[in-house]
Structures are given as structure tokens and as C-alpha cells.
Amino acid sequence: MKYSKWILQARRDLEAATTLAASGFHEWACFISLQAAEKAEKAYFVALGMEPPLRRGKEGHDLVSLSSGWPDSVKVAEPAPKLAEAQARLNQHAENTRYPHAKSDSAEFIAPSEGYHRNDSQQAIDDARAVVEVCEKLADEGQRFASKLGEVLRGEVLLKS
């Protein structure tokens, strides 16, 4: 159940994001929310017995890109449009939450702490929670499938019949 450790950490990251938001660190709450969702998505790979995409530059951290590696049956079965919207919103927190940057629609340069507010962190936490919940469900189902497949491949199911 190695994948459960990924889910455990994703849930702890959500707790940290909530604490950070309550303390007014909205930029960090947004970034940690992205991290929670990323860990949850990688848990699904682990549950299927696959190595999660690690150290692949931005692609290894892009939630939409990560889920593109999921089986097609999952992409259709899950609430894909809402999940994709949540992933896209969370992806926006990869860099601007950590580095000073130009304000959107302006030449003004701002620190992350100046550009993120309570509504941003709450949306990010809600989005991450949705991704974590979907991924935990998928990982649980994926683990059961991988276990059954392993039994079949080892002949255990055929021997029990």
C-alpha cells in the first residue's frame, strides 16, 4: 500500500494549506494546494504499480499533463470537465506563488504576497481537495485491480476455482 503514503502526504499538505491560509499566507496556501494535488495524482500511478513521473521538469508537475497518462476509461468515468478545470486553476500556482512577477494585465511588478488573497487560497484548497478525493478513490480502485491482476498472473485465482 505504498500509494497510501502519497495520499497521506497529500492530505497533510491540504491541512498545511488550510493553516497557511488562516494565517494570511495565501500564496503559500495556493502553492501547497498544488503540491497536494500533485502527490494525489502520483499516488494513482503508484497504486497501478507504475513509477510516478518524477524529475521531468515542468511536465512532471503539471496536473493536466500528469493525468493524461491515466487510462482512457478513467478519463471518461470521472467528472473530467470539473476535474480538468480544477487542475488548470491549480497549475497557475506553480511559479507566481513563489517568485515576484509582473501583475496580470499590467506592467506593475509584485511580490507573491501582494497578488494572492483569501478567495485565491480558498479556491485552491477546494480544487486540491476535489483532486485528492478523486485520486484517492481511483488509487483505491487501481490498487484492487492491480492486486487482482497480480493474482491472475500468478495463477492464484485459477487455483482457487
N, C-alpha and C positions, 0 to 999 in steps of 0.2 A: 504493500500500500504506500509506496514511495510518493505517489501523486498526492496523497493526503497531506504530506508535509508542505507541498506547494500551495494547497488550498488553505492550510493553517496559516501560512505566512501571508497569503492574500487577505485573509480575514483580519489578521493583526495589522496589516497595512491600512485596511479600512478603519480600524479603531484609531490608529495613529492619525489618519487624515481627519477624522472627526475631532480629535483632541486639538490638532493644529488649527482647524477652522474655528473652534470655540475660543482659541487663544488669539485669533486675529491673523494667523499666518496663512492667509488664503492661497497664496501662490504655492506654498509647500503642501497644503492640503490637496490642491489640484494635481501636483506632481506625484504625490504619494498615491492618490487615487488611480492615476495612470499605472503606477507600479503594481498596485493590487490587481488591476485587470490583466496586466501582462502576465503576472505569476499564475493567475487563474487559467488563462488561455494555455500557458505552457503545461499546466497540470493535466490538461486533456491529452496532450501528446504523450506525456509520461504514462497516463492511465492506459493508453493504447499500446504501450511497450515501445514507443518511439522516443528518440532523443529530441528534447525540445530545441528549437532553433536558438542557439546561443552565439554570442560574439559574431554577429553578422552585420555589424554596423546598424544603421537606422532600420533596415528591414527586419532585424531581429527584435526590434522594439515597437514596430508599427502594428497595432492591434488588428487592423483590417488585413494587412499582409499576413500576419500570423494565422488568422482564421481562414485564409484562402487555402491553407494546407489541410483543412479539415475535410473529411469525406463529404461528397456531394449530398448524400442522404441527410446529413446533419444540417447542412446549409439550408435545405428545403424545409426540414422539420421544425427548426427553431424559429422564433419570431425574428426572422432575418432583417426586415427593414428597420425595426426598432433597435435591434442589437447593432446593426451597422451604423445607425445614427449615433448611438452612444459611443461606439468605438471611434468614430470620426471626431466627435467632440473631445474625447479624452486624448486622442493623438495630438490635438492642438496644444496640449500642456507639456510637450516633451522638452522644448527649449525656452520658450518665453517665460516659464515659471522660474527659471534658474539664472537667466542672463539678461542684463539691460538690453533694451531693443527699441526700435522705432515704434511709436504708438500707431496702431492701425488707422489708416486714413489721415495721417498727419506726419510731419517731419519731426515732431517732438520726440525726444529720446527719454525713456522712462526706465526706472528700476522695476523689477517684477512686483515688488511690494506696492508699487503705485498703480499697477494695472489690474490687480486681482482683488475681488471683493466677496462679501458673504454669498451673494447669489451665484457667483462663479464656483466657489468651493462646494456649495450645496448641490449644484448641478453635477459637478464632477463626482462627488461622493455617491449621489443617486445613480449616475451612469455606471460607476465602478461596481456598486452593489449589484446592479442588474447583470453585468457581465460575470461577476463572481458567481452569482446564483445559477446562471445558465451553465457556466463552465463546470461548476461542481456537479450539477445534475448530469451533464454529458460525461464527465470523468467517471462518475459512479457507474453509469451505464456502460461506458467504454471498458472499464476495468472488468465488469461482469462478462462482457463479450470476450475480452482478451483471455480471461480465465477459462471460459467455456471452450474457446478455440484451442487453447493450450491443452485442455483435457482431451479434446478430439484428436489433436495431432499426436498426443502421447498414447492414444488408444484407450484411455480410461473410460470414456463414455461407451465405446463399443464393448468393452469388457463387462460393464455393469448391466448391459442389456441382456 
